[in-house]
Amino acid sequence: MPVPTHVFNPPFNIIRCSHAVLDVTDLDASAAFYEKTIGLHIEDRDDKAAYLRASEEHQHHSVVLRKAPKAACNRLGFKVGNDGDLDKAAAFFSEQGISHAFVDQPFQGRTLQFTDPFGFQIELYATMEKRPHLLRRYDLYKGCHPQRLDHFNVFAAEVQDTVDFYARLGFRLTEYAEEDGANGRIAAAWMHRKGNVHDFAITNGRGPRLHHIAYWVPTAMNIVHLCDVMASSGFLKNIERGPGRHGISNAFFLYVRDPDGHRIELYTSDYFTGDHDHEPLRWSLRDPRRQTLWGAPAPRSWFEEGSPFAGQAVREPRFVADVLVAD
């Protein structure tokens, strides 16, 4: 299937992924997990929501936990360059017939929410309340010492169309997994705005669903330490996959599940992709090194389980990718 070309003059300027809004059924349990086990910092909290950020972040929040009857992904947030980009985005969505609305969101400036043609619920903003970063407050470090939100990964029922849509918005392809043969289809794509491997990864599967959010940590040893923390604090079964090293992105990783089953990746050691002539790297779906450089395939849950988007019907994928799955 065709690899999209870079669009250097998108209709509006997305800077990076910014925050995720997750619906959780037990706010106390979830807030405690993200704060004490993962190591994020609670900035504000009431009986309806908790707002957390990582140590390096100046922004008020990079994950919002909302109390809700059912667990779901409520929104994925991206930061744009300025308020004018929000108006440009609204004009673009109007031209394309895409549902959108300006809304008030706590601690954020003007916020534009839209549902893309594939059911992913997104919000854009230019300004958010700032707080002093906690990078040198080592006395506050907990868990695996997460530094910043790095990316989102989603299950998409229509991978190629989803990739093409976000390419129009200026996302650049860095790596992709494709079937072998003359008519091979792209089964997963890693796309970025901020100059590393990805802000937004799009994976073939039942969608629209969130696969995971990912936080950058300082070193591989922080990830190993989190395994020890989870094993000794009652969360051993919440470790889903890893630690290991991806072939794709070269990152050292660990995947864990929060109390509602939302998947979080802890992530370090990918690479710079800011040059405009960076060539996307192709991986065969049958190459075991793409999932894990050391050759171990991912568990079945990693391919099949994800968080639905609140209010969106989940569709079967257009095709079933032939991937390697652990027994």
FENZI-V557195 format. One record per helix or strand. SS is the DSSP state (~ for helix, > for strand). FROM is the first residue (numbers start at 0). LEN is the number of residues. Records with the same first field share a line. If there is no record, write none. Layout:
SS = FROM-LEN, FROM-LEN
This chain:
> = 13-11, 40-5, 48-5, 58-1, 62-5, 71-9, 99-4, 107-1, 110-5, 120-5, 127-1, 129-1, 145-11, 171-7, 185-7, 199-5, 206-1, 208-9, 238-7, 251-6, 262-6, 280-4, 297-1, 306-3, 314-1, 324-1
~ = 26-12, 82-14, 137-3, 158-10, 219-12, 235-3, 247-3, 287-4, 299-5
